[in-house]
Structures are given as structure tokens and as C-alpha cells.
């Protein structure tokens, strides 16, 4: 499997029946393709609808996700304005938000909205989402051009401080607890030494280190 599929499958395995889940732009939107059978999850898109689903047949040009990509909507879904969308987020009604990341550090800080000196459209709703959601999952590739993305300290402007609950990469799953990074799971074929080589942050290895769920 490609890295993005591994990550999306593992994130999907984390979701529980009844969850209201926001999927950020890019890689997180792939999670819709791997939702576990037998559970009902309400997917929220910050541009203004609940009931996000995979595209069925010919895409509707008027129905797009937060990244502007074609999306589907399930029966019972609802469409509303941005004010209502962020009322849901800021009111604490989102159980889980899944976002990409440029950097995450061992204290649970997240940087995902800009690289200084590069043109960016703005931080979008990420700051609201990491502050308002009950659980924050960062779904990202483990390195960027060979450089670690899980660091001792973020060097890019922060989206949120101490907000990350779980980090899912194609190599491993880390939880963040009381400002400490804990290695919980390894992807099939990956060992601890490989994770150490691709990680700048210090981390604790869980006493019951497991194989990544959903594989």
C-alpha cells in the first residue's frame, strides 16, 4: 500500500460509532474510503455540510469538500452556511478532527498552516478545529524529502499549542499524553529503529507496542 492509503486506513480504524468527524483538506479526505463496516459516522466539512461521503457516479460540480475537491453527501446530510459550520466547531460538537501537518512536536504542538516566505491563502479553519474538537488526529507522512516532521520543537508558526491527541503516519502511531510522545503502533514491516531514524522527537515506547490497526 502507498503511504497515504496506510495512513487513511489507520485513521478510519480510530473512528467510533456515533462520532461527528471533521476531515481536513488533502490526505484526511481519503478516510471516507475506508470507514469500518457496521458503524455510523457523521462527517463534517468545514465549508458547510454534514454527511460527507464518497462521490457516487458523476460528481456534482456544486458539491465540494473543504479543499474544493468533488465530494458526495449521504442520505440525511445537511448543507448550511459557514456561520453554522463554525458554530458546530466552536460549540464543541465535533468529536474528532483529522488534519494534515507540516510539523508536530513531542509536546503535542501542531504547525500546519504556513511556511514563512511562501504564498498561503490563510490558516483556514484549522485553528478553530484544533481548539474546538474533542480529539485531534494528525494524519501525515512521516518525513518530507527525508527530513523528519515529528520534532522536539516545531519551528514553523503554530496552529495550536498542546492540541494533538494522536499522530498517524505510514510508519507508526503516536499518542500524546501529558506533553509526552508515546509510540503505540508500528506499521507492518517497520521496526523501532526505522522510526527512530525518521523521527527527531524523543518518545517513549509503549509496553504493549502493537501492529498498526486497520492493516
VOBA-1610 file (N, C-alpha, C; in pm, whole numbers, padded with zeros to 5 digits, always signed):
BEGIN
Unk+00083-00120+00000Unk+00000+00000+00000Unk+00087+00126+00000Unk+00037+00229-00064Unk+00106+00357-00061Unk+00089+00422+00076Unk+00179+00515+00106Unk+00179+00579+00237Unk+00043+00641+00271Unk-00018+00711+00176Unk-00144+00780+00205Unk-00255+00681+00237Unk-00256+00567+00168Unk-00358+00467+00196Unk-00340+00407+00335Unk-00215+00378+00372Unk-00188+00325+00506Unk-00239+00421+00613Unk-00209+00549+00595Unk-00249+00650+00694Unk-00402+00660+00701Unk-00466+00670+00584Unk-00612+00685+00582Unk-00681+00563+00644Unk-00632+00443+00615Unk-00690+00321+00673Unk-00678+00322+00825Unk-00562+00363+00875Unk-00543+00361+01021Unk-00629+00466+01090Unk-00641+00583+01030Unk-00727+00686+01089Unk-00871+00638+01093Unk-00917+00576+00984Unk-01055+00526+00978Unk-01081+00425+01089Unk-00981+00344+01122Unk-00997+00243+01228Unk-01010+00306+01366Unk-00974+00432+01378Unk-00981+00503+01506Unk-01121+00556+01535Unk-01203+00566+01433Unk-01335+00629+01448Unk-01435+00532+01509Unk-01527+00588+01587Unk-01623+00506+01661Unk-01766+00541+01621Unk-01855+00445+01641Unk-01996+00463+01608Unk-02051+00588+01676Unk-02117+00672+01599Unk-02178+00793+01653Unk-02091+00916+01650Unk-01962+00901+01613Unk-01872+01016+01610Unk-01914+01118+01504Unk-01897+01246+01538Unk-01903+01355+01441Unk-01758+01391+01411Unk-01718+01378+01284Unk-01577+01386+01248Unk-01556+01491+01139Unk-01462+01581+01161Unk-01423+01676+01058Unk-01298+01624+00988Unk-01301+01626+00855Unk-01185+01586+00775Unk-01126+01708+00707Unk-00998+01734+00735Unk-00931+01847+00673Unk-00901+01821+00526Unk-00843+01919+00460Unk-00815+01908+00317Unk-00698+01812+00293Unk-00691+01762+00172Unk-00580+01674+00136Unk-00598+01532+00184Unk-00492+01475+00240Unk-00491+01335+00282Unk-00610+01295+00370Unk-00652+01376+00467Unk-00764+01333+00554Unk-00893+01299+00479Unk-00915+01361+00363Unk-01039+01331+00290Unk-01043+01186+00240Unk-00928+01119+00231Unk-00924+00979+00186Unk-00986+00885+00288Unk-01001+00930+00412Unk-01055+00846+00519Unk-01196+00796+00483Unk-01269+00873+00406Unk-01406+00832+00369Unk-01408+00698+00295Unk-01298+00663+00230Unk-01292+00539+00151Unk-01272+00414+00236Unk-01240+00432+00365Unk-01201+00317+00448Unk-01278+00308+00580Unk-01394+00371+00587Unk-01470+00368+00711Unk-01511+00225+00744Unk-01497+00183+00870Unk-01531+00045+00907Unk-01679+00014+00884Unk-01706-00111+00847Unk-01844-00154+00830Unk-01912-00163+00966Unk-02041-00135+00967Unk-02119-00154+01089Unk-02120-00037+01185Unk-02055+00074+01148Unk-02062+00192+01233Unk-02117+00310+01153Unk-02179+00403+01225Unk-02231+00524+01163Unk-02149+00642+01212Unk-02084+00708+01118Unk-02002+00826+01149Unk-02056+00942+01067Unk-02077+01057+01130Unk-02121+01176+01059Unk-01999+01261+01026Unk-01972+01276+00898Unk-01855+01351+00854Unk-01894+01496+00827Unk-01818+01587+00887Unk-01843+01731+00877Unk-01737+01794+00787Unk-01781+01879+00697Unk-01689+01954+00612Unk-01700+02101+00648Unk-01589+02165+00678Unk-01596+02300+00735Unk-01654+02403+00640Unk-01658+02373+00508Unk-01717+02469+00416Unk-01870+02467+00418Unk-01930+02375+00499Unk-02072+02389+00524Unk-02163+02271+00499Unk-02118+02149+00531Unk-02217+02041+00532Unk-02176+01926+00621Unk-02275+01851+00664Unk-02253+01726+00733Unk-02307+01613+00644Unk-02251+01496+00661Unk-02291+01385+00576Unk-02199+01366+00457Unk-02074+01412+00471Unk-01973+01394+00367Unk-01959+01245+00335Unk-01952+01213+00206Unk-01936+01074+00164Unk-01858+01067+00035Unk-01826+00945-00009Unk-01755+00931-00136Unk-01843+00972-00253Unk-01780+01014-00361Unk-01854+01052-00482Unk-01917+00928-00543Unk-02045+00936-00574Unk-02117+00827-00639Unk-02154+00870-00780Unk-02099+00802-00881Unk-02130+00836-01019Unk-02067+00968-01060Unk-02140+01045-01139Unk-02090+01172-01190Unk-02087+01277-01079Unk-01970+01341-01054Unk-01962+01441-00946Unk-02057+01559-00970Unk-02115+01611-00862Unk-02196+01731-00868Unk-02101+01850-00857Unk-02092+01936-00957Unk-01996+02047-00953Unk-02022+02146-00840Unk-02142+02145-00784Unk-02175+02236-00675Unk-02149+02176-00536Unk-02101+02052-00532Unk-02079+01985-00404Unk-01931+01950-00391Unk-01860+02027-00310Unk-01716+02007-00293Unk-01681+02005-00145Unk-01569+01941-00111Unk-01524+01941+00027Unk-01446+02069+00057Unk-01388+02077+00177Unk-01319+02200+00219Unk-01198+02233+00133Unk-01146+02133+00064Unk-01033+02156-00026Unk-01073+02188-00168Unk-01205+02200-00192Unk-01254+02231-00325Unk-01261+02112-00418Unk-01245+01990-00364Unk-01250+01869-00445Unk-01392+01812-00446Unk-01431+01743-00553Unk-01566+01684-00560Unk-01593+01593-00441Unk-01712+01600-00388Unk-01750+01520-00271Unk-01889+01464-00292Unk-01923+01364-00211Unk-02058+01311-00210Unk-02124+01344-00077Unk-02255+01330-00073Unk-02328+01352+00051Unk-02426+01236+00068Unk-02433+01182+00189Unk-02515+01065+00216Unk-02660+01107+00245Unk-02756+01016+00232Unk-02894+01049+00269Unk-02901+01099+00413Unk-02973+01207+00435Unk-02981+01266+00567Unk-02878+01375+00591Unk-02788+01395+00495Unk-02689+01501+00508Unk-02754+01639+00504Unk-02681+01739+00547Unk-02735+01876+00551Unk-02632+01975+00500Unk-02681+02080+00436Unk-02595+02185+00384Unk-02633+02316+00454Unk-02532+02393+00493Unk-02558+02518+00565Unk-02445+02616+00540Unk-02459+02736+00597Unk-02357+02839+00572Unk-02238+02823+00666Unk-02136+02904+00639Unk-02011+02895+00716Unk-02033+02929+00863Unk-02125+03020+00890Unk-02154+03057+01028Unk-02202+02935+01108Unk-02294+02859+01051Unk-02344+02740+01118Unk-02234+02634+01131Unk-02154+02623+01027Unk-02046+02524+01028Unk-01951+02548+01145Unk-01913+02673+01164Unk-01818+02702+01272Unk-01884+02716+01408Unk-02014+02733+01409Unk-02086+02722+01536Unk-02077+02579+01589Unk-02088+02482+01499Unk-02072+02342+01539Unk-01932+02317+01594Unk-01831+02371+01525Unk-01692+02350+01566Unk-01664+02419+01699Unk-01695+02547+01708Unk-01662+02625+01828Unk-01748+02586+01947Unk-01864+02526+01919Unk-01951+02482+02027Unk-01915+02348+02085Unk-01807+02285+02035Unk-01763+02158+02090Unk-01844+02038+02043Unk-01910+02050+01927Unk-01995+01941+01878Unk-01921+01844+01786Unk-01794+01871+01756Unk-01713+01782+01673Unk-01631+01692+01765Unk-01651+01561+01751Unk-01580+01466+01837Unk-01434+01451+01797Unk-01410+01445+01666Unk-01274+01421+01615Unk-01249+01512+01496Unk-01131+01573+01490Unk-01089+01639+01368Unk-00960+01573+01320Unk-00953+01553+01189Unk-00835+01491+01128Unk-00773+01594+01035Unk-00648+01630+01061Unk-00580+01733+00983Unk-00444+01683+00937Unk-00397+01740+00827Unk-00259+01717+00786Unk-00167+01802+00872Unk-00037+01779+00859Unk+00058+01856+00938Unk+00187+01882+00862Unk+00242+02001+00879Unk+00377+02030+00831Unk+00478+01984+00935Unk+00446+02011+01062Unk+00529+01968+01175Unk+00440+01939+01296Unk+00481+01841+01374Unk+00423+01815+01506Unk+00540+01794+01600Unk+00528+01839+01724Unk+00639+01813+01814Unk+00597+01726+01933Unk+00695+01691+02014Unk+00673+01594+02121Unk+00585+01647+02234Unk+00552+01776+02228Unk+00463+01835+02328Unk+00318+01843+02279Unk+00294+01792+02158Unk+00159+01798+02103Unk+00126+01927+02032Unk+00229+02007+02001Unk+00207+02129+01925Unk+00198+02096+01775Unk+00113+02170+01704Unk+00092+02145+01562Unk+00119+02271+01480Unk+00193+02254+01372Unk+00213+02360+01273Unk+00167+02306+01139Unk+00062+02364+01083Unk+00013+02310+00955Unk-00044+02414+00860Unk-00020+02543+00886Unk-00091+02639+00802Unk-00003+02729+00716Unk+00126+02741+00747Unk+00209+02826+00660Unk+00356+02794+00672Unk+00428+02825+00562Unk+00574+02824+00561Unk+00616+02968+00534Unk+00689+03033+00627Unk+00726+03173+00606Unk+00794+03195+00471Unk+00752+03302+00405Unk+00811+03336+00276Unk+00739+03277+00157Unk+00644+03188+00182Unk+00567+03127+00073Unk+00425+03181+00074Unk+00367+03191-00045Unk+00230+03239-00058Unk+00133+03138+00002Unk+00048+03183+00093Unk-00052+03094+00153Unk-00187+03165+00151Unk-00296+03089+00139Unk-00429+03151+00137Unk-00477+03193+00275Unk-00410+03149+00381Unk-00453+03178+00517Unk-00464+03049+00596Unk-00493+03063+00725Unk-00494+02943+00810Unk-00623+02864+00801Unk-00723+02916+00730Unk-00849+02844+00717Unk-00912+02823+00854Unk-00976+02708+00869Unk-01045+02681+00995Unk-00965+02596+01091Unk-00838+02569+01059Unk-00760+02475+01140Unk-00748+02520+01286Unk-00730+02648+01309Unk-00715+02696+01447Unk-00843+02675+01526Unk-00957+02699+01463Unk-01085+02673+01530Unk-01101+02523+01557Unk-01064+02441+01459Unk-01085+02297+01471Unk-01001+02236+01583Unk-00874+02274+01591Unk-00790+02213+01696Unk-00828+02262+01834Unk-00891+02380+01841Unk-00935+02432+01971Unk-01071+02377+02010Unk-01157+02347+01909Unk-01295+02311+01939Unk-01325+02163+01941Unk-01246+02082+01869Unk-01273+01938+01862Unk-01226+01868+01990Unk-01295+01760+02024Unk-01260+01685+02145Unk-01132+01603+02128Unk-01105+01561+02004Unk-00985+01481+01976Unk-00925+01529+01845Unk-00794+01549+01843Unk-00724+01597+01724Unk-00628+01489+01675Unk-00652+01440+01553Unk-00564+01341+01491Unk-00488+01408+01377Unk-00357+01399+01380Unk-00275+01450+01270Unk-00239+01332+01180Unk-00279+01342+01054Unk-00254+01238+00954Unk-00156+01293+00853Unk-00033+01242+00854Unk+00070+01298+00766Unk+00177+01194+00738Unk+00252+01215+00630Unk+00366+01129+00602Unk+00475+01158+00705Unk+00555+01055+00735Unk+00648+01062+00848Unk+00760+01164+00824Unk+00803+01176+00700Unk+00910+01270+00666Unk+00872+01350+00542Unk+00943+01458+00519Unk+00926+01539+00397Unk+01062+01551+00330Unk+01077+01488+00214Unk+01205+01485+00143Unk+01317+01434+00233Unk+01282+01334+00315Unk+01381+01272+00403Unk+01401+01341+00537Unk+01342+01458+00555Unk+01357+01532+00680Unk+01242+01500+00775Unk+01271+01475+00904Unk+01164+01442+01000Unk+01061+01554+01011Unk+00935+01515+01031Unk+00827+01610+01054Unk+00778+01604+01199Unk+00823+01501+01273Unk+00790+01489+01415Unk+00915+01532+01492Unk+00907+01648+01555Unk+01024+01718+01606Unk+01022+01733+01757Unk+01137+01772+01811Unk+01142+01810+01952Unk+01061+01937+01975Unk+01079+02033+01885Unk+01005+02160+01891Unk+00969+02202+01748Unk+00846+02245+01727Unk+00808+02298+01597Unk+00886+02426+01569Unk+00928+02443+01444Unk+00997+02567+01405Unk+00909+02657+01319Unk+00799+02604+01268Unk+00705+02683+01188Unk+00598+02745+01279Unk+00528+02848+01231Unk+00422+02909+01311Unk+00316+02806+01352Unk+00278+02810+01479Unk+00187+02709+01533Unk+00042+02734+01492Unk-00027+02625+01469Unk-00172+02625+01452Unk-00238+02614+01588Unk-00182+02530+01674Unk-00234+02511+01809Unk-00125+02456+01900Unk-00132+02493+02026Unk-00032+02452+02124Unk-00087+02342+02214Unk-00020+02228+02218Unk-00061+02118+02305Unk-00196+02060+02270Unk-00231+02059+02140Unk-00366+02020+02099Unk-00375+01878+02042Unk-00262+01820+02004Unk-00264+01693+01931Unk-00287+01575+02025Unk-00380+01488+01986Unk-00408+01366+02062Unk-00337+01245+02005Unk-00332+01236+01871Unk-00278+01119+01804Unk-00209+01162+01674Unk-00096+01098+01644Unk-00025+01121+01518Unk-00023+00988+01443Unk-00071+00990+01319Unk-00071+00869+01236Unk+00012+00895+01112Unk+00117+00815+01092Unk+00198+00822+00970Unk+00198+00684+00904Unk+00265+00673+00791Unk+00274+00543+00724Unk+00367+00446+00798Unk+00439+00497+00899Unk+00532+00413+00974Unk+00481+00375+01112Unk+00406+00465+01174Unk+00375+00444+01315Unk+00257+00527+01361Unk+00211+00494+01482Unk+00108+00572+01551Unk+00164+00615+01685Unk+00155+00745+01713Unk+00198+00801+01841Unk+00078+00864+01910Unk+00069+00847+02040Unk-00025+00926+02119Unk+00053+01034+02193Unk-00018+01137+02235Unk+00043+01244+02314Unk-00030+01249+02447Unk+00044+01233+02556Unk-00016+01232+02689Unk+00070+01312+02784Unk+00009+01415+02844Unk+00078+01499+02942Unk+00210+01552+02887Unk+00207+01596+02759Unk+00325+01655+02699Unk+00432+01557+02659Unk+00398+01427+02658Unk+00496+01325+02618Unk+00445+01246+02500Unk+00538+01208+02412Unk+00506+01133+02292Unk+00526+00984+02320Unk+00424+00904+02287Unk+00429+00761+02314Unk+00408+00684+02184Unk+00504+00597+02150Unk+00491+00512+02032Unk+00398+00397+02066Unk+00283+00394+01999Unk+00178+00295+02029Unk+00177+00177+01932Unk+00199+00205+01802Unk+00185+00102+01700Unk+00290+00120+01591Unk+00327+00009+01527Unk+00416+00011+01412Unk+00344-00047+01291Unk+00367+00011+01174Unk+00313-00044+01051Unk+00382-00177+01021Unk+00315-00268+00952Unk+00378-00395+00916Unk+00509-00373+00841Unk+00614-00444+00881Unk+00743-00433+00816Unk+00830-00319+00866Unk+00780-00242+00963Unk+00856-00130+01019Unk+00900-00165+01161Unk+01025-00137+01195Unk+01072-00163+01331Unk+01101-00032+01403Unk+01129-00043+01532Unk+01150+00076+01615Unk+01270+00156+01566Unk+01374+00089+01521Unk+01494+00159+01475Unk+01464+00247+01354Unk+01379+00197+01264Unk+01342+00277+01147Unk+01264+00401+01189Unk+01176+00386+01288Unk+01100+00501+01338Unk+01194+00602+01404Unk+01288+00554+01482Unk+01386+00645+01545Unk+01465+00722+01440Unk+01501+00653+01331Unk+01582+00717+01228Unk+01505+00828+01156Unk+01372+00815+01150Unk+01292+00914+01080Unk+01223+01014+01171Unk+01260+01015+01300Unk+01192+01099+01399Unk+01294+01180+01477Unk+01274+01311+01483Unk+01363+01398+01560Unk+01322+01402+01707Unk+01193+01384+01733Unk+01141+01396+01870Unk+01187+01280+01958Unk+01188+01306+02087Unk+01208+01200+02185Unk+01073+01135+02213Unk+01071+01003+02226Unk+00944+00936+02253Unk+00964+00814+02342Unk+00855+00777+02408Unk+00850+00658+02493Unk+00789+00545+02413Unk+00840+00424+02429Unk+00783+00308+02361Unk+00683+00241+02454Unk+00559+00227+02408Unk+00454+00166+02491Unk+00494+00023+02526Unk+00462-00018+02648Unk+00498-00151+02695Unk+00427-00260+02615Unk+00313-00226+02552Unk+00240-00322+02470Unk+00235-00272+02325Unk+00353-00244+02272Unk+00364-00195+02134Unk+00297-00295+02038Unk+00207-00241+01953Unk+00123-00327+01870Unk+00146-00302+01721Unk+00093-00391+01639Unk+00091-00371+01493Unk-00025-00276+01461Unk-00002-00191+01364Unk-00098-00088+01329Unk-00236-00148+01295Unk-00340-00092+01356Unk-00477-00134+01329Unk-00517-00100+01185Unk-00611-00177+01134Unk-00667-00147+01004Unk-00588-00197+00886Unk-00474-00264+00911Unk-00390-00311+00801Unk-00429-00454+00762
//
